[in-house]
């Protein structure tokens, strides 16, 4: 009986993992140069040049997280 429950749980975990992978693959991602040159993020280009790596791709959600962290971090004087 316990084996059947364990197998059912394992199948559910695999199904959820497949759905998560499919969802993450559907997210549009951009390189740093494209992001910096875009109209949406142009005013943050100086900040983004500091935090984005040229060889990585970023989604809009990741960019927003990076900007929020950068803009809410206190400036040390």
N, C-alpha and C positions, 0 to 999 in steps of 0.2 A: 504494500500500500504506500509506504513512504517513497519507494522507488518511483512509482507512478507520479506522485506529486513532484518529486525532484525533476523528473523528466519533463513534466508539464511546465515547471518553472523555468527550466533550461531552454525549452522551446520558446517561451514568452520572452526571455531575455534576448535570445538570438533574433527574434522578430523585431523587437524594439531597437536593437543595435543596427539592424539592416535599415530600419526607417530613419534612424538618426544619420546614418551614412548617406542615405539618399537625399535627405534634407540638406545636409552640409554641402553636398556636391552641387546643389541647385543655386547656391548663393553666388552672386556675381562678385568677382574679386578683381582688384586693380593694382598695378604697380605704383611705386612711389611717385614717379614723374607724372603719370597720368592724373593722380590724385592732386598733386601740387598745382598742376596747370588747369584743373577743372574750375569752373565758375563757382561751384558750391564751396570749395575749400580754398579758394585763392587768397582770401584775407588771412588765412592761418598758415600760409606757405612757409613762413620763417620757422614757426613752431614745428610744423610737420617735417621740414628738412632735418631737424634735430632728432626726431623720434622714429621716422620711418627708415627702413633699410631698403636699399636699391634692389636687392635680390629677392625680396619677399612680396607676396600679394596680400592685399588687405580688403576686407569687406567694409561696407558702410558702417556696420555696427562696431567693428574693430576700430575704425577711424574715430568714431564718436567717443568710444571709451578712452582712446589715447588723448584726444582733445580735452575731454572732461578732466582727466587726471592732470594734464599739463596746466589747464586753466585754474584748477582748484588747489594746486600745490603752492604753498606760501613761498614768497621770494625771500631768500636770505640776504641780509644787507650787511 
